[in-house]
């Protein structure tokens, strides 16, 4: 029944990504995909925290399936990130395309690292 | 627009779309979970399964977006269900970011950087090539910018 935990997490994570994207994109006037950037950064932070919690024994495998594989996996997306980057490049906004790659990687890696460090500070 | 007029909340009038995204997301995440069970990658090894999942999801996204924006005038729930739902739920950025951090923390920095760059290049190539191939097969001209 482990897959039910994944399904439950994903049924929250995917709509949360859709709604966050709508909310963020309605609040700026640039072509930069801040909506996808936001969900990828937030999801990486939560997964970093969760991964650290599992490593220290503060969270178990069921929590990992529900919040990690399910929620964070569905909240974040590589396909939309890639598609939006390509669209920016082919629509003549190459600088924004490059900026999207740099800022998404910087935010995702920083958030994941911060989450793991925070978990170790809290639970080890 | 009147600044004082309240903006509609993001979910207003969107319940069918939200439902389509939720069901699609559950299907995509289940497929990603199944891939991880079928092809588990050991801790501190190169995360091949997540890389393949992300690249396949990007290739399918390239095909889907050509079909949806240039070929079909499909049902309004088709894109939320297939793109935002299934492919968004199938691919993952958080596992990608955390795995890079884990490889780096395990002292495997070259492997972490290879995974970082390898996924990025393969994913962007996949979405571009799949889109271009779909367009070529269907005899479509390049979408005007």
HADDOCK unambig.tbl for C-alpha pairs under 7 A between the chains (distance, minus, plus):
assign (segid A and resid 3 and name CA) (segid B and resid 30 and name CA) 6.71 0.50 0.50
assign (segid A and resid 6 and name CA) (segid B and resid 29 and name CA) 6.86 0.50 0.50
assign (segid A and resid 6 and name CA) (segid B and resid 30 and name CA) 6.63 0.50 0.50
assign (segid A and resid 7 and name CA) (segid B and resid 26 and name CA) 4.80 0.50 0.50
assign (segid A and resid 7 and name CA) (segid B and resid 29 and name CA) 6.95 0.50 0.50
assign (segid A and resid 7 and name CA) (segid B and resid 30 and name CA) 6.54 0.50 0.50
assign (segid A and resid 10 and name CA) (segid B and resid 25 and name CA) 5.72 0.50 0.50
assign (segid A and resid 10 and name CA) (segid B and resid 26 and name CA) 5.01 0.50 0.50
assign (segid A and resid 10 and name CA) (segid B and resid 29 and name CA) 6.28 0.50 0.50
assign (segid A and resid 10 and name CA) (segid B and resid 89 and name CA) 6.91 0.50 0.50
assign (segid A and resid 11 and name CA) (segid B and resid 22 and name CA) 4.49 0.50 0.50
assign (segid A and resid 11 and name CA) (segid B and resid 23 and name CA) 6.52 0.50 0.50
assign (segid A and resid 11 and name CA) (segid B and resid 25 and name CA) 6.20 0.50 0.50
assign (segid A and resid 11 and name CA) (segid B and resid 26 and name CA) 5.48 0.50 0.50
assign (segid A and resid 12 and name CA) (segid B and resid 22 and name CA) 6.86 0.50 0.50
assign (segid A and resid 14 and name CA) (segid B and resid 21 and name CA) 6.19 0.50 0.50
assign (segid A and resid 14 and name CA) (segid B and resid 22 and name CA) 5.68 0.50 0.50
assign (segid A and resid 14 and name CA) (segid B and resid 25 and name CA) 5.27 0.50 0.50
assign (segid A and resid 14 and name CA) (segid B and resid 85 and name CA) 6.32 0.50 0.50
assign (segid A and resid 14 and name CA) (segid B and resid 89 and name CA) 6.26 0.50 0.50
assign (segid A and resid 15 and name CA) (segid B and resid 18 and name CA) 5.67 0.50 0.50
assign (segid A and resid 15 and name CA) (segid B and resid 21 and name CA) 5.76 0.50 0.50
assign (segid A and resid 15 and name CA) (segid B and resid 22 and name CA) 5.52 0.50 0.50
assign (segid A and resid 19 and name CA) (segid B and resid 10 and name CA) 5.85 0.50 0.50
assign (segid A and resid 19 and name CA) (segid B and resid 11 and name CA) 6.80 0.50 0.50
assign (segid A and resid 22 and name CA) (segid B and resid 10 and name CA) 6.31 0.50 0.50
assign (segid A and resid 23 and name CA) (segid B and resid 10 and name CA) 5.87 0.50 0.50
assign (segid A and resid 40 and name CA) (segid B and resid 93 and name CA) 6.01 0.50 0.50
assign (segid A and resid 40 and name CA) (segid B and resid 94 and name CA) 6.42 0.50 0.50
assign (segid A and resid 43 and name CA) (segid B and resid 94 and name CA) 5.61 0.50 0.50
assign (segid A and resid 44 and name CA) (segid B and resid 94 and name CA) 4.20 0.50 0.50
assign (segid A and resid 44 and name CA) (segid B and resid 97 and name CA) 6.40 0.50 0.50
assign (segid A and resid 44 and name CA) (segid B and resid 98 and name CA) 6.75 0.50 0.50
assign (segid A and resid 47 and name CA) (segid B and resid 94 and name CA) 6.32 0.50 0.50
assign (segid A and resid 48 and name CA) (segid B and resid 98 and name CA) 5.90 0.50 0.50
assign (segid A and resid 69 and name CA) (segid B and resid 33 and name CA) 6.91 0.50 0.50
assign (segid A and resid 70 and name CA) (segid B and resid 29 and name CA) 6.32 0.50 0.50
assign (segid A and resid 72 and name CA) (segid B and resid 94 and name CA) 6.45 0.50 0.50
assign (segid A and resid 73 and name CA) (segid B and resid 29 and name CA) 6.90 0.50 0.50
assign (segid A and resid 73 and name CA) (segid B and resid 89 and name CA) 6.48 0.50 0.50
assign (segid A and resid 73 and name CA) (segid B and resid 92 and name CA) 5.06 0.50 0.50
assign (segid A and resid 73 and name CA) (segid B and resid 94 and name CA) 6.45 0.50 0.50
assign (segid A and resid 73 and name CA) (segid B and resid 95 and name CA) 6.98 0.50 0.50
assign (segid A and resid 74 and name CA) (segid B and resid 25 and name CA) 6.19 0.50 0.50
assign (segid A and resid 74 and name CA) (segid B and resid 29 and name CA) 6.33 0.50 0.50
assign (segid A and resid 74 and name CA) (segid B and resid 88 and name CA) 6.36 0.50 0.50
assign (segid A and resid 74 and name CA) (segid B and resid 89 and name CA) 4.14 0.50 0.50
assign (segid A and resid 74 and name CA) (segid B and resid 92 and name CA) 6.79 0.50 0.50
assign (segid A and resid 76 and name CA) (segid B and resid 92 and name CA) 5.31 0.50 0.50
assign (segid A and resid 76 and name CA) (segid B and resid 93 and name CA) 5.22 0.50 0.50
assign (segid A and resid 76 and name CA) (segid B and resid 94 and name CA) 5.99 0.50 0.50
assign (segid A and resid 77 and name CA) (segid B and resid 88 and name CA) 5.11 0.50 0.50
assign (segid A and resid 77 and name CA) (segid B and resid 89 and name CA) 6.98 0.50 0.50
assign (segid A and resid 77 and name CA) (segid B and resid 91 and name CA) 5.31 0.50 0.50
assign (segid A and resid 77 and name CA) (segid B and resid 92 and name CA) 4.57 0.50 0.50
assign (segid A and resid 77 and name CA) (segid B and resid 93 and name CA) 5.17 0.50 0.50
assign (segid A and resid 78 and name CA) (segid B and resid 54 and name CA) 6.21 0.50 0.50
assign (segid A and resid 78 and name CA) (segid B and resid 91 and name CA) 5.33 0.50 0.50
assign (segid A and resid 78 and name CA) (segid B and resid 92 and name CA) 5.33 0.50 0.50
assign (segid A and resid 78 and name CA) (segid B and resid 93 and name CA) 5.22 0.50 0.50
assign (segid A and resid 79 and name CA) (segid B and resid 54 and name CA) 6.91 0.50 0.50
assign (segid A and resid 79 and name CA) (segid B and resid 57 and name CA) 5.89 0.50 0.50
assign (segid A and resid 79 and name CA) (segid B and resid 58 and name CA) 4.56 0.50 0.50
assign (segid A and resid 79 and name CA) (segid B and resid 61 and name CA) 6.27 0.50 0.50
assign (segid A and resid 79 and name CA) (segid B and resid 87 and name CA) 6.65 0.50 0.50
assign (segid A and resid 79 and name CA) (segid B and resid 88 and name CA) 6.30 0.50 0.50
assign (segid A and resid 79 and name CA) (segid B and resid 91 and name CA) 6.12 0.50 0.50
assign (segid A and resid 80 and name CA) (segid B and resid 88 and name CA) 6.83 0.50 0.50
assign (segid A and resid 82 and name CA) (segid B and resid 58 and name CA) 6.82 0.50 0.50
assign (segid A and resid 82 and name CA) (segid B and resid 123 and name CA) 6.45 0.50 0.50
assign (segid A and resid 82 and name CA) (segid B and resid 124 and name CA) 5.48 0.50 0.50
assign (segid A and resid 82 and name CA) (segid B and resid 127 and name CA) 6.87 0.50 0.50
assign (segid A and resid 83 and name CA) (segid B and resid 127 and name CA) 6.39 0.50 0.50
assign (segid A and resid 86 and name CA) (segid B and resid 124 and name CA) 6.97 0.50 0.50
assign (segid A and resid 86 and name CA) (segid B and resid 128 and name CA) 6.96 0.50 0.50
assign (segid A and resid 91 and name CA) (segid B and resid 145 and name CA) 5.25 0.50 0.50
assign (segid A and resid 108 and name CA) (segid B and resid 97 and name CA) 5.67 0.50 0.50
assign (segid A and resid 109 and name CA) (segid B and resid 97 and name CA) 5.25 0.50 0.50
assign (segid A and resid 109 and name CA) (segid B and resid 101 and name CA) 6.81 0.50 0.50
assign (segid A and resid 112 and name CA) (segid B and resid 97 and name CA) 6.18 0.50 0.50
assign (segid A and resid 112 and name CA) (segid B and resid 98 and name CA) 5.33 0.50 0.50
assign (segid A and resid 112 and name CA) (segid B and resid 101 and name CA) 6.94 0.50 0.50
assign (segid A and resid 113 and name CA) (segid B and resid 101 and name CA) 6.17 0.50 0.50
